[in-house]
């Protein structure tokens, strides 16, 4: 079985084609409008909802700024609460994604003639995806999808009481720019309700060494951390030549930096590589992220968490159990094996499953109240 371990390639697909990459067509341009100084913009329709693919010229009030399943809001970088009303005369099923392919609301069914309201909080930043990537489109871009989408209304307001979840990681976590790749941090927002947002500062190809050394990464994230914010750190896949002393010290530096800002650090062991033994287990150095120097990254991360009194999400153990339970064939769909013979990077399905594991641990560790998470 061939393993694709080049973590610098997946998120960089915007700079050139990667094996198995599907070309993404550009979203159609839509008319824009301004949100005046901290003012709410409300889009509402008449009694009958318009299917989300209807254009702005439908004559339906409130959807004039949404076209071809896309809505654009001219807002400055910041955090915004979004409330959508879903449903219409016919049965519908609607999802919402935004910015760099982040899933913000899972597909939600509404019976015929009924309206449902759902809310979430979204982080708008520049660059909108990876910290070292292109700026992207200014403002907030949302895409309405699903098997039978129906958007009845949408309201965007500046968030005033939001807890931020910052993500520090590599390409297994980042907001991937191109299908079929997806990082688990890209799928995490769909599991959170209004009042908790994800600021994903994971970046492709980064190790603990490079993340601390690049001014676009740790030096940029650290000042943004506010008291009470969570900062999840998953860095290991690219620490292939990092010795144990350095790796440990780098994790301790990140922990200390978060605490100095009043934030809550959370150490996350890395997701496994899909690299099976003949007996159907993942009990090998490749799968469990033991580097060529013999550094057992998950073990060191667990030790630092224990020594520093830091909450630990043992994603290595969780993903290992899931992959092994699915077996050699069933686990292929979690990764990009079928598309690119890639046993390191996850598909949307895999990233969504792994994000659900993170959600569950955030609740179990009492880091996020149960009422603030969404269960599909």
C-alpha positions as CSV (number, residue, x, y, z in Angstrom):
1,X,0.0,0.0,0.0
2,X,1.4,3.3,-1.0
3,X,1.3,6.2,1.5
4,X,1.2,9.8,0.4
5,X,3.0,11.7,3.2
6,X,3.8,15.0,1.4
7,X,1.7,17.3,3.6
8,X,3.0,20.3,1.6
9,X,1.1,19.3,-1.5
10,X,-2.6,19.1,-0.5
11,X,-3.3,22.7,0.6
12,X,-1.0,24.0,-2.1
13,X,-3.3,22.7,-4.9
14,X,-4.3,26.2,-5.7
15,X,-0.8,26.8,-7.1
16,X,-0.8,23.8,-9.4
17,X,-2.6,20.5,-10.0
18,X,-2.1,17.7,-7.6
19,X,-2.9,14.0,-8.4
20,X,-6.6,13.3,-8.2
21,X,-7.5,17.0,-7.8
22,X,-10.8,18.0,-9.3
23,X,-11.0,21.4,-10.9
24,X,-13.3,23.7,-9.1
25,X,-15.3,26.2,-11.2
26,X,-15.5,29.7,-10.1
27,X,-18.6,30.8,-8.2
28,X,-20.8,33.3,-10.2
29,X,-20.5,36.9,-9.2
30,X,-23.4,38.3,-7.2
31,X,-24.5,41.8,-6.4
32,X,-23.1,43.2,-3.3
33,X,-24.4,45.4,-0.5
34,X,-22.9,47.0,2.5
35,X,-23.5,46.4,6.2
36,X,-23.3,49.8,7.7
37,X,-21.6,50.5,11.0
38,X,-22.4,47.4,13.1
39,X,-25.9,47.3,11.6
40,X,-27.8,44.1,10.9
41,X,-28.7,43.2,7.4
42,X,-31.8,41.1,7.1
43,X,-33.0,39.2,4.1
44,X,-36.5,37.8,4.2
45,X,-38.9,36.6,1.7
46,X,-42.6,36.4,1.2
47,X,-44.6,33.4,2.4
48,X,-43.2,31.0,-0.3
49,X,-39.5,30.4,-0.1
50,X,-37.4,30.6,-3.2
51,X,-35.3,27.7,-4.1
52,X,-31.7,28.6,-3.4
53,X,-30.7,28.4,-7.0
54,X,-33.1,31.2,-8.0
55,X,-31.4,34.3,-9.2
56,X,-31.6,37.8,-7.8
57,X,-34.1,38.9,-10.4
58,X,-36.8,36.6,-9.2
59,X,-38.8,39.5,-7.7
60,X,-38.7,38.0,-4.3
61,X,-37.7,40.6,-1.7
62,X,-34.7,39.7,0.4
63,X,-32.9,37.4,-2.0
64,X,-31.9,40.1,-4.5
65,X,-28.3,39.7,-3.3
66,X,-28.2,35.9,-3.6
67,X,-27.8,34.3,-7.0
68,X,-27.1,30.8,-8.3
69,X,-26.8,29.4,-4.7
70,X,-24.4,32.1,-3.5
71,X,-24.8,35.1,-1.2
72,X,-22.2,37.9,-0.7
73,X,-21.9,40.3,2.3
74,X,-19.5,43.2,2.2
75,X,-18.2,43.0,5.7
76,X,-14.8,43.7,7.3
77,X,-12.8,40.9,8.8
78,X,-14.3,39.9,12.1
79,X,-16.8,37.4,13.5
80,X,-20.5,37.4,12.5
81,X,-23.6,35.6,13.5
82,X,-25.7,34.2,10.7
83,X,-29.3,33.2,11.0
84,X,-30.9,31.4,8.1
85,X,-34.6,30.5,7.6
86,X,-35.0,27.3,5.6
87,X,-38.0,25.7,3.9
88,X,-40.8,26.4,1.5
89,X,-43.9,25.0,-0.1
90,X,-42.2,21.8,-1.0
91,X,-40.1,19.5,1.2
92,X,-36.5,20.8,1.2
93,X,-33.0,19.9,2.4
94,X,-30.5,22.7,2.7
95,X,-26.9,23.1,3.7
96,X,-24.7,26.1,4.0
97,X,-20.9,26.4,3.4
98,X,-18.8,29.5,3.1
99,X,-15.5,31.2,2.5
100,X,-12.8,28.5,1.7
101,X,-15.1,25.5,1.5
102,X,-16.0,25.5,5.2
103,X,-19.1,23.6,6.1
104,X,-21.1,25.9,8.3
105,X,-24.5,24.1,8.5
106,X,-25.0,20.4,7.7
107,X,-27.8,19.4,5.4
108,X,-31.1,20.2,7.2
109,X,-34.4,18.8,6.1
110,X,-37.6,20.9,6.3
111,X,-41.1,19.3,5.7
112,X,-43.3,20.9,3.0
113,X,-44.9,24.1,4.2
114,X,-42.7,24.4,7.3
115,X,-39.9,26.9,8.1
116,X,-36.8,26.1,10.2
117,X,-34.4,28.6,11.7
118,X,-30.8,27.7,12.2
119,X,-27.9,29.9,13.5
120,X,-24.1,29.8,13.4
121,X,-21.1,32.1,13.9
122,X,-18.5,32.5,11.2
123,X,-15.0,33.9,11.3
124,X,-14.2,36.3,8.4
125,X,-10.5,36.9,7.9
126,X,-7.8,37.7,5.4
127,X,-6.4,35.5,4.0
128,X,-9.7,33.6,4.2
129,X,-8.1,30.2,4.1
130,X,-4.6,29.2,5.0
131,X,-2.5,32.0,6.6
132,X,0.2,31.7,4.0
133,X,-2.3,31.5,1.1
134,X,-3.9,34.1,-1.1
135,X,-6.2,36.7,0.4
136,X,-9.4,35.3,-1.3
137,X,-12.5,37.4,-1.8
138,X,-13.2,40.3,0.6
139,X,-16.3,40.0,2.7
140,X,-18.4,37.0,3.6
141,X,-19.3,34.5,0.9
142,X,-21.9,31.8,1.6
143,X,-23.0,29.0,-0.6
144,X,-26.4,27.4,-0.3
145,X,-26.4,23.7,-1.2
146,X,-28.1,20.4,-0.3
147,X,-30.2,17.9,-2.2
148,X,-33.3,20.2,-2.4
149,X,-32.2,23.7,-1.1
150,X,-34.7,26.3,-0.1
151,X,-33.5,29.5,1.5
152,X,-36.4,31.6,3.0
153,X,-34.3,34.2,4.7
154,X,-30.9,35.2,6.0
155,X,-29.7,37.7,8.6
156,X,-26.0,38.6,9.3
157,X,-25.0,40.6,12.4
158,X,-21.7,41.3,14.0
159,X,-21.1,38.8,16.8
160,X,-20.8,40.4,20.2
161,X,-20.4,37.4,22.6
162,X,-18.4,34.8,20.8
163,X,-15.9,32.3,22.0
164,X,-13.3,31.6,19.4
165,X,-11.7,28.2,18.8
166,X,-8.4,28.8,17.1
167,X,-6.8,25.9,15.3
168,X,-3.1,25.5,14.9
169,X,-2.1,22.6,12.6
170,X,-1.1,21.3,9.2
171,X,-2.8,20.2,6.0
172,X,-4.8,17.5,7.8
173,X,-6.5,20.3,9.7
174,X,-6.5,23.3,7.4
175,X,-9.2,24.9,5.2
176,X,-8.4,23.0,2.0
177,X,-8.9,25.1,-1.2
178,X,-9.7,22.3,-3.6
179,X,-11.9,19.3,-3.8
180,X,-11.6,16.4,-2.9
181,X,-9.3,17.4,-0.1
182,X,-10.7,18.5,3.3
183,X,-9.1,19.1,6.7
184,X,-11.1,18.3,9.9
185,X,-10.9,21.9,10.9
186,X,-12.8,22.8,7.8
187,X,-15.7,20.6,8.8
188,X,-15.7,21.5,12.5
189,X,-17.9,24.7,12.2
190,X,-21.0,22.7,11.2
191,X,-21.0,21.1,14.7
192,X,-21.1,24.4,16.5
193,X,-24.0,26.6,17.2
194,X,-24.2,30.4,17.4
195,X,-21.8,31.9,19.9
196,X,-18.8,29.6,19.1
197,X,-16.7,30.1,16.0
198,X,-13.7,28.4,14.4
199,X,-10.7,30.5,13.4
200,X,-8.7,27.9,11.4
201,X,-5.0,29.0,11.2
202,X,-3.8,25.6,10.2
203,X,-1.4,25.7,7.3
204,X,-0.1,23.1,4.9
205,X,3.3,21.6,5.4
206,X,3.9,23.1,8.8
207,X,5.9,21.5,11.7
208,X,6.2,22.8,15.2
209,X,9.5,24.4,14.0
210,X,8.1,26.1,11.0
211,X,4.9,27.2,12.7
212,X,6.8,29.0,15.4
213,X,9.3,30.5,12.9
214,X,7.0,31.9,10.3
215,X,5.7,35.4,11.1
216,X,2.5,34.7,9.2
217,X,1.7,31.9,11.6
218,X,2.3,31.9,15.4
219,X,3.3,35.5,15.5
220,X,0.0,36.4,13.8
221,X,-2.3,34.1,15.8
222,X,-1.0,34.8,19.3
223,X,-2.1,38.5,19.5
224,X,-5.6,37.5,18.4
225,X,-6.2,35.2,21.3
226,X,-8.5,36.6,23.9
227,X,-9.2,35.4,27.5
228,X,-11.4,32.3,27.4
229,X,-10.6,31.4,23.8
230,X,-9.7,27.8,23.0
231,X,-6.5,27.1,21.0
232,X,-6.3,23.5,19.6
233,X,-2.8,22.5,18.6
234,X,-2.2,19.5,16.3
235,X,1.3,19.5,14.8
236,X,3.3,16.3,14.1
237,X,2.9,15.1,10.6
238,X,5.7,17.3,9.3
239,X,8.1,17.0,12.3
240,X,9.8,14.2,10.5
241,X,13.3,15.4,11.4
242,X,12.5,17.1,14.7
243,X,14.2,15.5,17.7
244,X,12.3,14.8,20.8
245,X,13.8,17.6,22.9
246,X,12.9,20.2,20.3
247,X,9.5,18.8,19.6
248,X,8.7,18.8,23.3
249,X,10.0,22.4,23.8
250,X,8.0,23.7,20.8
251,X,4.8,22.3,22.2
252,X,5.6,23.9,25.6
253,X,6.3,27.2,23.9
254,X,2.9,27.1,22.2
255,X,1.2,26.2,25.5
256,X,2.9,29.0,27.4
257,X,2.1,31.5,24.6
258,X,-1.6,30.7,24.7
259,X,-1.8,30.9,28.5
260,X,0.0,34.3,28.5
261,X,-2.8,35.6,26.4
262,X,-5.5,34.2,28.7
263,X,-6.5,31.4,26.4
264,X,-7.0,27.8,27.0
265,X,-4.5,25.5,25.2
266,X,-5.7,22.1,24.1
267,X,-3.1,19.6,22.7
268,X,-4.4,17.3,20.0
269,X,-2.5,14.2,18.9
270,X,-2.3,13.8,15.1
271,X,-4.8,11.8,13.0
272,X,-3.4,8.4,11.9
273,X,-2.1,7.5,8.5
274,X,-4.1,4.8,6.9
275,X,-1.3,2.3,6.8
276,X,-2.4,-1.3,7.7
277,X,-0.4,-4.2,9.0
278,X,-1.3,-7.7,7.6
279,X,-3.3,-8.4,10.8
280,X,-5.6,-5.4,10.1
281,X,-4.2,-3.1,12.7
282,X,-2.3,0.2,12.5
283,X,0.3,-0.7,15.0
284,X,3.3,0.6,13.1
285,X,5.5,3.7,13.1
286,X,4.1,5.1,9.8
287,X,0.5,4.9,10.9
288,X,1.1,6.2,14.4
289,X,3.4,9.1,13.6
290,X,6.7,7.9,14.9
291,X,9.4,9.8,12.9
292,X,12.7,8.5,11.5
293,X,14.5,9.6,14.7
294,X,12.2,7.4,16.8
295,X,10.2,10.3,18.2
296,X,6.7,9.1,19.1
297,X,4.8,12.3,18.5
298,X,1.5,11.2,20.1
299,X,3.4,9.9,23.2
300,X,5.3,13.2,23.5
301,X,2.1,15.2,23.1
302,X,0.4,13.1,25.8
303,X,3.3,13.6,28.1
304,X,3.4,17.4,27.6
305,X,-0.3,17.6,28.2
306,X,0.0,15.7,31.5
307,X,3.1,17.6,32.7
308,X,1.6,21.0,31.8
309,X,-2.0,20.3,33.0
310,X,-3.3,20.9,29.5
311,X,-6.5,19.2,28.2
312,X,-5.7,16.5,25.7
313,X,-7.7,15.3,22.7
314,X,-6.2,12.0,21.8
315,X,-7.2,12.1,18.1
316,X,-4.5,9.5,17.3
317,X,-6.3,6.9,19.5
318,X,-9.8,7.9,18.3
319,X,-8.9,7.9,14.6
320,X,-7.0,4.6,15.0
321,X,-10.0,2.9,16.5
322,X,-12.3,4.2,13.8
323,X,-10.0,3.3,10.9
324,X,-9.4,-0.2,12.3
325,X,-13.1,-0.8,12.8
326,X,-13.8,0.0,9.2
327,X,-11.0,-2.2,7.9
328,X,-8.8,-2.0,4.9
329,X,-11.6,-1.5,2.4
330,X,-14.1,0.5,4.4
331,X,-11.5,3.0,5.6
332,X,-10.5,4.0,2.1
333,X,-13.4,6.5,1.9
334,X,-12.1,8.4,4.9
335,X,-8.9,9.2,3.0
336,X,-8.1,10.0,-0.6
337,X,-6.9,6.5,-1.4
338,X,-9.4,6.0,-4.3
339,X,-8.7,9.5,-5.7
340,X,-4.9,9.8,-5.3
341,X,-3.6,6.7,-3.4
342,X,-3.3,9.1,-0.5
343,X,-3.4,7.6,3.0
344,X,-2.6,10.8,4.9
345,X,-5.1,13.4,3.7
346,X,-8.8,13.1,4.3
347,X,-11.8,13.3,2.1
348,X,-14.8,15.4,3.1
349,X,-16.3,12.3,4.6
350,X,-13.2,11.5,6.6
351,X,-12.7,15.1,7.7
352,X,-16.3,15.3,8.8
353,X,-16.0,12.1,10.8
354,X,-12.8,13.3,12.5
355,X,-14.4,16.7,13.2
356,X,-17.2,14.9,15.0
357,X,-14.6,13.1,17.2
358,X,-13.1,16.5,18.1
359,X,-16.6,17.9,18.8
360,X,-17.4,15.0,21.2
361,X,-14.1,15.4,23.0
362,X,-14.7,19.2,23.4
363,X,-17.9,18.3,25.2
364,X,-16.5,15.4,27.2
365,X,-13.7,17.6,28.5
366,X,-16.2,20.4,29.3
367,X,-14.4,22.8,27.0
368,X,-17.6,23.6,25.1
369,X,-21.1,23.3,26.7
370,X,-23.2,20.6,25.3
371,X,-25.8,23.1,24.3
372,X,-23.4,24.9,22.0
373,X,-22.7,21.9,19.8
374,X,-24.8,20.4,17.0
375,X,-25.4,16.7,16.6
376,X,-26.3,15.5,13.1
